[in-house]
């Protein structure tokens, strides 16, 4: 009997000990520590969401998400690139340049880094730095038609028309229906007094897309040769985009002095005054 009670007491003591252990464990909180792999995956997902918001024009929201993604994972150059794009969209150019430098330090073999840098340098009128950045990007990605186009635009600003034309031609070789490069060849040829070539190029651009710029460019070329057609084209251009009535706006689109002078003479034509006044009123309303 004593042995029986001794066994019961032993079993009770053991059961009590297990019960105490379970109670103690229930009081200790459980923490989940995500792995580095999971953190990287989560940061990439946040970065993708930031890029989507950027695409839909939600710039501030995109910037906040991009910052969060980089904060989680500073070792992914793609996230730094997304952050830089969001910063550019929010006019934070200095911060964007820092982000691009961080991306370059992680991986210097990404063309988008240098193309994005060129945008910032152009915005700051740093043409030399913009050209250097484009050259680096094109060494990595020599088939980027937009980069050749941008390079050509810089040379257009510098009035290096012959070299600009070659770069625009390279852009069109890569993408044959890229009308802005065809149009800008027309701008360059006009400043070189090759009006016949300008007419041909503006017509080619219009066949691809009937945009206001080549329409008014062609009208300015035909001002002396065929005033009736020039007036028709000018009306159509101003109806499509009234901003082209403004000298400074055309200058922003890299129109040279000679083409500007021809356009101004055309827009002073009495038969265009109603269209000019209407275009200017639309600009004032939108601004």
Buried (B, 14 or more C-beta within 10 A) or exposed (E): EEEEEEEEEEEEEEEEEEEEEEEEEEEEEEEEEEEEEEEBEBBBEBBBBBBEBBEEEBBEBBBBBBBBBBEBBEEBBBBBBBBBBBBBBBEBBEBBBBBBBBBBEBEEEBBBBBBBBBBBBBEEEBBEBBBBBBEBBBEBEEEBBBBBBBBBBBBBBEEBBEBBBBBBBBBBEBBEEBBBBBBBBBBBBBBBEBBEBBBBBBBBBBEBEEBBBBBBBBBBBBBEEEBEEBBBBBBBBBBBBBBBBBEEBBEEBBBBEBBBEBBEEBBEBEEBEEBBEBBBEBBEEEE
